């Protein structure tokens, strides 16, 4: 069985840059001198809303990010807003990792899978951005890392990953999204959120099973 290289465990961050007080994370180097970027270490300031702004300028450029922390008083915001901001951030992590792996994927099956993950999660991000603009215009970020599943999504990011490295990261990442979606089924007020949560659960549980099958097959 192939495990992640040690360098990928040297950086366990998955962060967000707020309006003030956050610093960029320096590049981390391993003992061989190669550089691994903290996931999303240079995120654009428009990626997560800042006080007085909505999510209309959401981007996938995650390159300017500090270690992830909840937004100020995140838990005091409506749950649906917390879910939107947290799931958008979670989806962005999957997109960045999938795009990196798409450049070097060896298995054709995985290449098709990666593109589907990117397309599906970009579509869902746009949908959540639309809801945020309609339901919570002008609200500050409600990103909450205490929501079920959010802390399962931490992993390092490099310029590319092997097929098995990607699978080892993305299985727990998907499991985190499923946990968050199941929580939304119990707590969300908007039926649109619950519908999306059911779609996330169905799609990502299926993808988890597929990745587990590939891991067993490709690890031999």
RAKA-V943203 format. One record per pair of residues at least 24 apart in sequence whose ideal C-beta (glycine too) atoms are under 10 Angstrom apart, sorted by sequence separation. I is the first residue (numbers start at 1). J is the second residue. If there is no record, write none. Layout:
I:J ; I:J
//
This chain:
6:30 ; 7:31 ; 13:37 ; 14:38 ; 15:39 ; 16:40 ; 17:41 ; 39:63 ; 40:64 ; 41:65 ; 65:89 ; 94:118 ; 95:119 ; 149:173 ; 152:176 ; 153:177 ; 177:201 ; 178:202 ; 181:205 ; 5:30 ; 6:31 ; 7:32 ; 11:36 ; 13:38 ; 14:39 ; 15:40 ; 17:42 ; 37:62 ; 38:63 ; 40:65 ; 41:66 ; 68:93 ; 95:120 ; 149:174 ; 151:176 ; 152:177 ; 178:203 ; 6:32 ; 10:36 ; 11:37 ; 12:38 ; 13:39 ; 14:40 ; 15:41 ; 17:43 ; 19:45 ; 37:63 ; 39:65 ; 40:66 ; 41:67 ; 55:81 ; 91:117 ; 94:120 ; 95:121 ; 149:175 ; 150:176 ; 152:178 ; 174:200 ; 177:203 ; 178:204 ; 5:32 ; 7:34 ; 9:36 ; 11:38 ; 12:39 ; 13:40 ; 16:43 ; 17:44 ; 18:45 ; 38:65 ; 58:85 ; 62:89 ; 65:92 ; 91:118 ; 94:121 ; 95:122 ; 149:176 ; 150:177 ; 152:179 ; 153:180 ; 177:204 ; 178:205 ; 7:35 ; 8:36 ; 10:38 ; 11:39 ; 13:41 ; 15:43 ; 17:45 ; 37:65 ; 38:66 ; 39:67 ; 40:68 ; 65:93 ; 93:121 ; 148:176 ; 149:177 ; 151:179 ; 152:180 ; 176:204 ; 177:205 ; 5:34 ; 7:36 ; 17:46 ; 19:48 ; 38:67 ; 39:68 ; 55:84 ; 91:120 ; 92:121 ; 147:176 ; 149:178 ; 150:179 ; 174:203 ; 175:204 ; 178:207 ; 11:41 ; 17:47 ; 18:48 ; 19:49 ; 20:50 ; 38:68 ; 55:85 ; 58:88 ; 62:92 ; 91:121 ; 92:122 ; 95:125 ; 148:178 ; 149:179 ; 150:180 ; 174:204 ; 175:205 ; 177:207 ; 178:208 ; 5:36 ; 16:47 ; 17:48 ; 18:49 ; 19:50 ; 20:51 ; 58:89 ; 60:91 ; 61:92 ; 62:93 ; 90:121 ; 91:122 ; 148:179 ; 149:180 ; 173:204 ; 174:205 ; 177:208 ; 16:48 ; 18:50 ; 19:51 ; 49:81 ; 60:92 ; 91:123 ; 147:179 ; 148:180 ; 149:181 ; 174:206 ; 15:48 ; 17:50 ; 18:51 ; 19:52 ; 55:88 ; 59:92 ; 62:95 ; 63:96 ; 88:121 ; 91:124 ; 92:125 ; 147:180 ; 148:181 ; 149:182 ; 171:204 ; 174:207 ; 175:208 ; 19:53 ; 58:92 ; 62:96 ; 87:121 ; 91:125 ; 148:182 ; 149:183 ; 170:204 ; 174:208 ; 60:95 ; 61:96 ; 62:97 ; 90:125 ; 148:183 ; 173:208 ; 49:85 ; 60:96 ; 88:124 ; 89:125 ; 147:183 ; 148:184 ; 171:207 ; 172:208 ; 48:85 ; 87:124 ; 88:125 ; 91:128 ; 147:184 ; 170:207 ; 171:208 ; 174:211 ; 87:125 ; 88:126 ; 148:186 ; 170:208 ; 171:209 ; 24:63 ; 25:64 ; 49:88 ; 60:99 ; 88:127 ; 148:187 ; 24:64 ; 25:65 ; 48:88 ; 88:128 ; 147:187 ; 171:211 ; 24:65 ; 25:66 ; 47:88 ; 48:89 ; 84:125 ; 87:128 ; 88:129 ; 167:208 ; 170:211 ; 171:212 ; 22:64 ; 24:66 ; 25:67 ; 47:89 ; 22:65 ; 23:66 ; 84:127 ; 85:128 ; 167:210 ; 168:211 ; 22:66 ; 23:67 ; 48:92 ; 84:128 ; 88:132 ; 167:211 ; 171:215 ; 17:62 ; 21:66 ; 22:67 ; 47:92 ; 83:128 ; 84:129 ; 166:211 ; 167:212 ; 16:62 ; 43:89 ; 15:62 ; 17:64 ; 22:69 ; 84:131 ; 85:132 ; 164:211 ; 167:214 ; 168:215 ; 14:62 ; 17:65 ; 18:66 ; 80:128 ; 83:131 ; 84:132 ; 163:211 ; 166:214 ; 167:215 ; 15:64 ; 16:65 ; 17:66 ; 40:89 ; 43:92 ; 114:163 ; 117:166 ; 15:65 ; 16:66 ; 81:131 ; 164:214 ; 14:65 ; 15:66 ; 16:67 ; 17:68 ; 18:69 ; 21:72 ; 80:131 ; 81:132 ; 84:135 ; 85:136 ; 163:214 ; 164:215 ; 167:218 ; 13:65 ; 15:67 ; 16:68 ; 18:70 ; 19:71 ; 40:92 ; 80:132 ; 84:136 ; 89:141 ; 111:163 ; 114:166 ; 163:215 ; 167:219 ; 13:66 ; 14:67 ; 15:68 ; 16:69 ; 18:71 ; 19:72 ; 39:92 ; 40:93 ; 43:96 ; 90:143 ; 110:163 ; 113:166 ; 117:170 ; 13:67 ; 14:68 ; 15:69 ; 16:70 ; 18:72 ; 39:93 ; 81:135 ; 85:139 ; 89:143 ; 109:163 ; 110:164 ; 113:167 ; 135:189 ; 164:218 ; 12:67 ; 13:68 ; 16:71 ; 80:135 ; 81:136 ; 84:139 ; 85:140 ; 86:141 ; 88:143 ; 89:144 ; 104:159 ; 105:160 ; 135:190 ; 163:218 ; 164:219 ; 11:67 ; 40:96 ; 80:136 ; 85:141 ; 86:142 ; 87:143 ; 89:145 ; 103:159 ; 104:160 ; 105:161 ; 106:162 ; 107:163 ; 110:166 ; 114:170 ; 121:177 ; 162:218 ; 39:96 ; 78:135 ; 85:142 ; 86:143 ; 90:147 ; 100:157 ; 101:158 ; 103:160 ; 104:161 ; 105:162 ; 106:163 ; 107:164 ; 110:167 ; 113:170 ; 117:174 ; 135:192 ; 39:97 ; 60:118 ; 78:136 ; 81:139 ; 84:142 ; 85:143 ; 86:144 ; 97:155 ; 100:158 ; 102:160 ; 103:161 ; 104:162 ; 105:163 ; 106:164 ; 134:192 ; 135:193 ; 77:136 ; 81:140 ; 82:141 ; 83:142 ; 84:143 ; 85:144 ; 86:145 ; 90:149 ; 94:153 ; 97:156 ; 100:159 ; 101:160 ; 102:161 ; 104:163 ; 131:190 ; 81:141 ; 82:142 ; 86:146 ; 87:147 ; 90:150 ; 93:153 ; 97:157 ; 100:160 ; 101:161 ; 60:121 ; 78:139 ; 81:142 ; 82:143 ; 83:144 ; 86:147 ; 89:150 ; 93:154 ; 96:157 ; 97:158 ; 99:160 ; 100:161 ; 101:162 ; 105:166 ; 131:192 ; 60:122 ; 77:139 ; 80:142 ; 81:143 ; 82:144 ; 85:147 ; 86:148 ; 87:149 ; 90:152 ; 91:153 ; 93:155 ; 101:163 ; 104:166 ; 130:192 ; 131:193 ; 77:140 ; 79:142 ; 81:144 ; 86:149 ; 87:150 ; 90:153 ; 98:161 ; 77:141 ; 78:142 ; 82:146 ; 83:147 ; 86:150 ; 89:153 ; 93:157 ; 97:161 ; 101:165 ; 102:166 ; 128:192 ; 60:125 ; 77:142 ; 79:144 ; 82:147 ; 101:166 ; 127:192 ; 128:193 ; 131:196 ; 59:125 ; 74:140 ; 76:142 ; 77:143 ; 100:166 ; 101:167 ; 58:125 ; 73:140 ; 74:141 ; 75:142 ; 77:144 ; 86:153 ; 58:126 ; 72:140 ; 74:142 ; 76:144 ; 79:147 ; 82:150 ; 97:165 ; 98:166 ; 101:169 ; 128:196 ; 16:85 ; 71:140 ; 72:141 ; 73:142 ; 74:143 ; 75:144 ; 97:166 ; 101:170 ; 127:196 ; 16:86 ; 55:125 ; 58:128 ; 71:141 ; 72:142 ; 74:144 ; 58:129 ; 70:141 ; 71:142 ; 73:144 ; 74:145 ; 75:146 ; 57:129 ; 70:142 ; 71:143 ; 74:146 ; 75:147 ; 97:169 ; 98:170 ; 124:196 ; 16:89 ; 55:128 ; 56:129 ; 70:143 ; 71:144 ; 74:147 ; 97:170 ; 15:89 ; 55:129 ; 56:130 ; 58:132 ; 69:143 ; 70:144 ; 71:145 ; 14:89 ; 54:129 ; 55:130 ; 68:143 ; 70:145 ; 94:169 ; 124:199 ; 14:90 ; 16:92 ; 55:131 ; 56:132 ; 69:145 ; 70:146 ; 93:169 ; 94:170 ; 97:173 ; 124:200 ; 55:132 ; 56:133 ; 68:145 ; 70:147 ; 93:170 ; 14:92 ; 54:132 ; 55:133 ; 14:93 ; 54:133 ; 94:173 ; 120:199 ; 121:200 ; 124:203 ; 49:129 ; 54:134 ; 70:150 ; 93:173 ; 94:174 ; 120:200 ; 54:135 ; 55:136 ; 56:137 ; 54:136 ; 55:137 ; 68:150 ; 91:173 ; 94:176 ; 121:203 ; 49:132 ; 54:137 ; 68:151 ; 90:173 ; 93:176 ; 94:177 ; 120:203 ; 121:204 ; 49:133 ; 53:137 ; 54:138 ; 55:139 ; 90:174 ; 93:177 ; 120:204 ; 53:138 ; 54:139 ; 68:153 ; 52:138 ; 53:139 ; 54:140 ; 55:141 ; 68:154 ; 90:176 ; 91:177 ; 117:203 ; 49:136 ; 51:138 ; 52:139 ; 53:140 ; 67:154 ; 90:177 ; 116:203 ; 117:204 ; 120:207 ; 51:139 ; 52:140 ; 53:141 ; 49:138 ; 51:140 ; 49:139 ; 50:140 ; 51:141 ; 87:177 ; 90:180 ; 117:207 ; 49:140 ; 50:141 ; 116:207 ; 48:140 ; 49:141 ; 65:157 ; 48:141 ; 49:142 ; 87:180 ; 47:141 ; 48:142 ; 49:143 ; 63:157 ; 86:180 ; 87:181 ; 113:207 ; 48:143 ; 62:157 ; 83:180 ; 87:184 ; 113:210 ; 82:180 ; 83:181 ; 86:184 ; 113:211 ; 83:183 ; 84:184 ; 110:210 ; 83:184 ; 109:210 ; 110:211 ; 113:214 ; 82:184 ; 79:183 ; 80:184 ; 83:187 ; 84:188 ; 110:214 ; 79:184 ; 82:187 ; 83:188 ; 109:214 ; 82:188 ; 84:190 ; 87:193 ; 79:186 ; 80:187 ; 83:190 ; 107:214 ; 79:187 ; 80:188 ; 109:217 ; 110:218 ; 79:188 ; 80:189 ; 84:193 ; 87:196 ; 91:200 ; 109:218 ; 78:188 ; 79:189 ; 80:190 ; 83:193 ; 87:197 ; 90:200 ; 94:204 ; 107:217 ; 78:189 ; 79:190 ; 107:218 ; 78:190 ; 80:192 ; 84:196 ; 106:218 ; 80:193 ; 83:196 ; 87:200 ; 39:153 ; 79:193 ; 80:194 ; 83:197 ; 39:154 ; 39:155 ; 41:157 ; 39:156 ; 40:157 ; 38:156 ; 39:157 ; 37:156 ; 38:157 ; 39:158 ; 36:156 ; 37:157 ; 19:140 ; 36:157 ; 37:158 ; 18:140 ; 19:141 ; 36:158 ; 37:159 ; 18:141 ; 35:158 ; 36:159 ; 17:141 ; 34:158 ; 35:159 ; 16:141 ; 18:143 ; 34:159 ; 16:143 ; 15:143 ; 28:156 ; 16:145 ; 15:145 ; 39:169 ; 14:145 ; 14:150 ; 14:151 ; 14:152 ; 14:153 ; 15:154 ; 14:154 ; 13:154 ; 14:155 ; 12:154 ; 13:155 ; 14:156 ; 11:154 ; 12:155 ; 13:156 ; 14:157 ; 11:155 ; 12:156 ; 13:157 ; 11:156 ; 9:155 ; 10:156 ; 11:157 ; 8:155 ; 9:156 ; 11:158 ; 8:156 ; 7:156 ; 8:157 ; 8:158 ; 4:155 ; 5:156 ; 7:158 ; 4:156 ; 5:158 ; 8:161 ; 5:161 ; 4:161 ; 5:162 ; 8:165 ; 4:162 ; 14:173 ; 2:162 ; 4:164 ; 5:165 ; 8:168 ; 2:163 ; 3:164 ; 4:165 ; 8:169 ; 2:164 ; 3:165 ; 4:166 ; 14:176 ; 1:164 ; 2:165 ; 4:168 ; 2:167 ; 3:168 ; 4:169 ; 2:168 ; 1:168 ; 2:215 ; 1:215 ; 1:216 ; 2:218 ; 3:219 ; 1:218 ; 2:219 ; 1:219 ; 1:220
//
